[in-house]
């Protein structure tokens, strides 16, 4: 099996470029393929590009991270020269450090979390509605367009630095969460193509972190792991928590790596922690009789993020002052001041987000109100430790087939979620990634929780793998992967991270008040490699053409044993997750509107990792004598 998502080779490029298109920051790393080819005995040098950007009006600086923010200024807020960039005197949007800075004072004009909105199936990702909840007079942008803006800024910064080697001609790898569904992957690829990237690869972020670890270790990585090891990758960034498992296996006497499981897309990360600290500041001021407005809480979240990083990373500082902005002519006199201490930050974050829990203590669902504002599907339980416990429990059998330990008693196809109390996959090594885990107190608590579970299960403690830069590692790993694709080093085997199904409406007589039962047909099995195709069995189905229809798709990261063509007439709660519905009108091409055409189904994982479904007519051909085909892409064409 090959890497999770690959692209066509590009022999004319010079650089392998990795882009971490993050929820809160973007990073670009590169590797010179020409220099690497000149001397294959020397490990190539990875370089992180300092990205030129505005940090204050009229001030351009180079930073290794481009904050993933866009600011929509009031028409009289900034002068023309305030936003000029080296490559554009009048950029359409204000991106990066200056956007985050201005938005901290006026959050209703700040676009944030565009990457999380990109994978939200409950909204139209092409519609202009960000900043979410802002007044009508504020200019709006879509989640897709926002991600295009981040990539375009990186492209412009690169081309300004390397005018003879345009970024669109290089071998570009963009990282995505392992939990991204086919629609979110397709939309990420759409954003990249809108910028003009010609040679594109999508790579799971936890895998990129592993590639960066391999690069950092060099040949020593094989001394840090052994055959049978299970590596748990815990990636906690600004907006998401991403969990993956990588098994160490053997092929012809050589150690190999296999990605065997990924977690759900959990909207829980550093942003939640910053907001928690903002509410702690609110509570401190309320105790002194000073109440804050909602906009002030949003505004001080930025200050709390800076305070958090200072207090968790600098042992010489015990408290950081916090100023709460006010409005009105007497702004300075009305500004409220307080402080956050190291003990307050550690208590709020360690106990609030990393509580010591049992392996059977899984995320708790809060009581929901019947009506809610349009927003992101944030995790209801803030405890990362409970989400991790649930992941390890669900994936108890994830590595059985690779290690040759599965048996009929281990796996029941009728009930893959069944497990005894306290049964979970036991990692032997842990690799951390993401800015949150740069704080030693949080990383130490996370490892202590994992080892507490292992100790209770009489297993050996997991060892922490040699780390690298937790902010820049994903981008570096992505650019190194471009080098690995050319046949150097070790390649992680993966394929599809989930098994995918399409809903099939059962044929039955009409019954008042009852919809026909829905069955699920497996169209792409777990681990199916990019660039491969498969038939979803020989069964024939009826395809409605010429009128609007909807397709229902499902994914499962626990049913690994279903082959293409497997048809489920029932499944357990939590076993299959429904993906965004796809609406389409398939061309009738000379047939009657609403005609039902007998078809068989065929699926393909494209070279960039998107999943496509084809319906092939059984008894009819086109004008060239080939079977008629209708293609359904698992992307969301929002209606």
Steps between C-alpha positions, in 0.01 A plus 500: 500500500613854436468820695149620582482749216744542213531699181656462159876530488640827377851448368544864392464658841786606723343516847284277712277744690296412806215723615336466839163661429413534867193612690693779674833515310640411159861394448700431182810279491708394203775265391725538195451183295781586259755528780363183660539309173858624459615316814265228619733413790428829675170568673338795322449826684146604593436875514199687639415805291480828695171640369488876434184649649364808667532496878372858551365756253786586265745259670613187314689224679596142425351231724524123480124478560223673309203530737186359336293815541341752264389845614218695335579865581256788508540715187652787701708285737825473302688708246602360162867473594420321824426167330750500209697178458829455311311333214168687515435866589127440552428143612135403495513352850709563812660170605736384774643669810339837438160335451529322833617819672222721361243227555590470866363852544202463264417126490178546298722580199735203542480182292637204696477119501438494123655154484248369753214659306633326189415158644162602648244305298208693643574822310571615145879523487480711182274765657633835626412511872831543684557668742212296642239709681644833389276797405381543142739790432804274554632346177462121491704215356436127465699229682630378164607849392669563837719193455579616147617834649742327741646285222522798265693705759747213540529470122570872465757496782675203338500653150639825643788300652547257206387683183671245275321204660126583535326306771230371266769309310646330808399170659259624769371290791219652709421341834146431621357346816493121482131519586405715197217332309501477116309828465751696710791341312342591167442860613863529615612381158260749339658784699848392392397475136344847519845634591649314202693211656576253221664217695296446814505243778283486813657343809355427844646730768588222750686318222686821419597522868637145482695582183651800678596275792667256259688786334610640836621160622670397178595132497457491878118478470531122471674492838213686665227255395475124462288248312152494651512853641186711484574873467228732624515841328332772706470825305339787693507826307321828527161373390500121485615181666612233253575143609663223297662161553802379304613137530860388455507191278755309294549448128785282375684549827466880498287703738201669338232737624124459450236755591228277644244736653392863517266675740198721448532865403504660847462878510691541823838668543690807603214735406281331762772551758538868416125547538504314832762742628296796374206379709731460799595867457130585478434314826785683676364838393143402589620420852609866519162617372616563143289336230621444143303513176516202257711701252755571775534128573574439132751783499700381803527146365796617291672638812431176684666300223818706533486469879453124475804456278714724722403336829523141372828539314695751712570382855639842600163674469229437761225734379399697193285819504174492302337821372131492407415747220213745537304720260431868525685829521652411835643172379825514692330594822241225461745224408485222760815328614567171672752218465536129438740300715688183419299303756170624356597404146631157596199420715253609231669316216641190667193413704249639253633342180723215620326357809615165637226262385448126463531331159123438513423869561396623156377841376186625667218649297369822648128572504416681178256785450235443234618809313861595441692758301657406170857408583771238498430156653740547789572209733257516792744345745822703544696210654758386244574201723142370465511534121828308497355227723207459261733482198726233650197297609331517158823395330573203730546267200654748257836323468387139534519409133844655457642318800334174406306475824142532379270201517131431473469557873676837476279652234127465454388662169151533644627700797840663439439745784460230761777495757541394857528756777833680484607340171711739289793502260819551697750737342865430568627838377356851483579780257373848583425775251328838509566824681296411810739220594802731490413576864691243711229492768235400243721248317602340830138473615395345166774235521419435868134434414593252226745317725246490781265307271780268391608437860144412602493252209836352614669621182840663463505883503508674163819684416500850356669511161764765438309813415566784262349842442132448581396815312696447179535121489191425288611725215855361519371144498287579195796633301709198607219276375553644151856367523380162628265468201807489278608174661707622796450400862200324649144555384198471728237266366147619539233515234147611584462574870135386503271257326243679283143406412216634286140477616271271300124547533327165555221395262176444694129578476397847616406523868334818637738705714799273438799562277654200321783346707851608403782256441869587478714367214877501551656684206857548629663281768733617776856536370406529132796665333495819298509447127311170529151394396257235616160364409237523773384145428294364212159598637287724280328813626258748352639848430250786462602741223367832374355631826645626831609216727709476814775257593568402859854396589639348818844440645632269769839488668420180691363266227836416339400158366217594264597438138367703208153367421413409860140605561384584853131491586568613857781646709563607855485852639838665452615239249426706187512879484291672235692740278361816338221421258570553130227639274522470124304462177662233287464559123227296333665517155198410294320307774177596669524728803488281809588181312667232713809356330646163610862558605789346686722714721873561471721715722841662464738677735660774295868586499437785747290285731143599414240228461288473186205268435396391153170348397545286188197410290445127468339473157560829320794669330590850389563617143849349511375157601624532860272436800320814613649644817389753760765634737416606856782676687492487879524875527222728612345714229306702750142569396 
